[in-house]
Amino acid sequence: MSQFSFEYPLAFGLLILFAICAKWCKERSRAIFFPHIHNLMAPSVGKSTWLGLLKWLGIVLAVTALASPVITKSYTNSKKEGRDIVLVLDSSDSMRQRGFDPNDIMKSKFDVVKEVVEDFIQKRKDDRIGMVTFADVAFIASPLTFEKTFLTNITKMQQLGIAGKRTAINDALVQAYNMLSKSKAKSKIVILLTDGQDNMSKIPFEEVKKMIEKRDIKLYAIGIGDSRDYNAMYLQALAQAGHGAAFGARNAQMLEQVYAQIDKLEKSKLNDKKIVEHTYLYIYPLIIAILSLLLFIYIRNSKGV
């Protein structure tokens, strides 16, 4: 946004003094030698009335330069600090269970999870998001990307059974942490979702816990379904090691609330920096004022008026 103004507008008050002086301050120096000089100068001045315009143009522009005209441009530079997030989704056989969504009991847990995850992805506009899916094995379904449409399509394509039937949570977390190992983001997050207990991982819990503790990556762990389905203490231990939090969701509505809570906890930082740019224009009226006054003096002296 640009705005024109004067830094010292009170300087225009000098024009009043010049106007008063023009009316009441008469030239006396020549009268000492030529008492009737005004009679001799009158015809010449009459023929050169435009000299007065040059004189006043110079005065007005000189005062304008003194008032310091300036154009001020102000704008806000918004910088958003995005995060790198890896979603770790359980696709084991237990995710086939129906009735997790009271509004549509025919939906499986995995169907509900995909819908909630898709909504979460769309809300994280300034973040890079990747995905790891696991069952017997863990694999990278999507690398870290800003392309939300691509990631949403990848989420829809996930199917139960493609990675097996059992649950390898530890192996999946290793995949997620390895994905974030080369990330240069200031904030890195892993969100684990499971409805079972680890019964297939090749990597023991203690090793995974040590890895999580050493990395500057926050971990949120979500257990869904009946509390007997997953090991709440195990998820709590993982979240504590990752300086995050553990949640439980018995139905679809609670799962939506959990993701909404995580979304609020991990809002992207917005740094607003107001920048003001000043362009000073006094040089232009000053140059014209000097030229006008020099021309006025030259013509007056050359004509002897």
C-alpha positions, -999 to 999 in steps of 0.1 A, spaced: 0 0 0 15 34 -11 8 67 6 20 102 -4 26 127 25 50 154 37 73 148 66 73 184 77 40 199 65 43 229 89 71 242 66 44 254 43 37 281 69 68 299 55 47 308 24 26 330 46 57 349 57 68 353 21 34 365 11 33 391 40 68 402 31 60 406 -6 32 430 4 48 450 32 86 446 28 96 472 2 131 474 -14 150 503 3 187 499 -8 184 515 -42 163 544 -29 193 558 -11 209 566 -44 178 569 -66 148 582 -46 124 577 -76 137 544 -88 103 528 -87 91 552 -115 120 541 -137 115 504 -131 77 504 -135 76 501 -173 102 473 -173 85 454 -146 52 457 -163 66 441 -194 82 413 -173 54 403 -150 61 366 -157 94 372 -138 72 372 -107 59 338 -117 94 325 -118 102 340 -84 71 325 -68 76 292 -85 111 290 -70 99 300 -36 69 276 -35 90 246 -48 118 254 -23 94 254 6 79 222 -9 113 206 -9 118 217 27 85 201 37 101 168 24 75 150 2 77 113 6 60 81 -7 55 55 20 50 19 10 41 -6 37 35 -43 34 35 -74 55 59 -102 49 43 -134 62 65 -163 67 50 -196 76 71 -222 92 59 -256 80 64 -290 95 74 -324 82 49 -350 92 49 -387 87 16 -406 92 20 -442 102 -11 -462 95 -20 -497 107 -34 -519 79 -34 -552 97 -63 -576 95 -79 -563 128 -86 -530 109 -114 -548 90 -136 -546 121 -169 -528 115 -191 -507 137 -164 -482 146 -185 -454 131 -220 -454 148 -234 -434 118 -223 -461 93 -217 -494 110 -208 -511 77 -176 -490 74 -144 -508 86 -120 -491 110 -96 -487 81 -122 -469 59 -129 -444 88 -92 -439 94 -86 -431 57 -114 -405 57 -102 -388 89 -66 -388 76 -77 -373 43 -93 -344 61 -62 -339 83 -40 -338 52 -61 -311 36 -58 -289 67 -20 -290 68 -16 -267 38 20 -255 47 34 -289 57 51 -317 39 35 -350 47 46 -386 41 30 -419 49 41 -453 61 17 -482 61 23 -514 80 11 -548 89 35 -578 87 59 -554 70 62 -516 69 66 -497 36 67 -461 25 33 -454 8 43 -418 1 75 -398 5 73 -363 21 54 -341 -2 35 -308 -4 12 -323 -30 -19 -328 -10 -40 -341 -39 -14 -367 -47 -12 -377 -10 -50 -379 -7 -51 -402 -37 -24 -424 -22 -45 -426 10 -76 -437 -9 -55 -464 -27 -44 -480 6 -60 -515 10 -61 -540 38 -39 -570 33 -13 -556 10 12 -556 38 0 -588 55 -23 -594 85 -2 -590 116 12 -559 133 48 -546 131 46 -512 149 83 -510 158 95 -516 122 70 -490 110 84 -464 134 119 -471 122 108 -465 86 91 -432 97 121 -419 116 144 -428 87 122 -408 64 127 -378 86 164 -383 92 173 -361 62 146 -335 68 158 -299 74 124 -288 88 127 -272 123 97 -292 134 93 -329 126 64 -351 137 53 -387 136 17 -397 141 12 -434 148 -22 -450 145 -29 -486 154 -56 -509 168 -34 -537 178 -3 -548 197 31 -554 181 35 -591 173 56 -590 141 85 -565 144 121 -576 139 133 -546 159 128 -549 197 109 -522 217 140 -510 237 160 -503 205 131 -483 191 126 -464 223 163 -454 224 161 -443 188 130 -421 195 146 -406 225 178 -396 206 159 -379 177 144 -345 177 111 -357 164 78 -355 182 57 -386 184 19 -388 188 5 -423 193 -32 -431 188 -49 -463 198 -83 -470 183 -111 -493 192 -116 -510 225 -89 -503 251 -83 -541 252 -73 -541 215 -41 -521 219 -15 -518 245 -21 -483 260 10 -485 282 32 -493 252 18 -464 232 22 -441 262 59 -452 266 65 -444 229 49 -410 231 67 -401 262 100 -410 246 91 -389 216 80 -359 238 45 -361 224 12 -376 237 -8 -408 235 -45 -408 227 -73 -434 227 -103 -433 204 -132 -457 208 -152 -445 178 -150 -424 147 -160 -392 164 -133 -395 190 -107 -402 163 -117 -370 145 -114 -351 178 -79 -366 183 -67 -355 149 -83 -321 155 -64 -318 188 -31 -327 172 -38 -302 144 -42 -274 171 -12 -285 190 10 -284 159 -3 -253 142 22 -238 117 40 -208 130 32 -175 113 57 -147 115 43 -114 104 70 -88 97 58 -53 87 81 -36 62 79 2 56 98 17 26 102 55 23 109 71 -11 120 108 -6 110 132 -34 124 165 -21 152 165 -47 128 171 -76 111 203 -64 145 215 -51 161 212 -85 132 230 -102 132 257 -75 169 264 -80 166 265 -118 136 289 -115 154 313 -92 186 312 -112 166 320 -143 147 347 -125 180 363 -114 196 360 -148 168 375 -168 163 403 -142 200 412 -143 202 410 -181 173 434 -185 184 456 -156 151 454 -139 
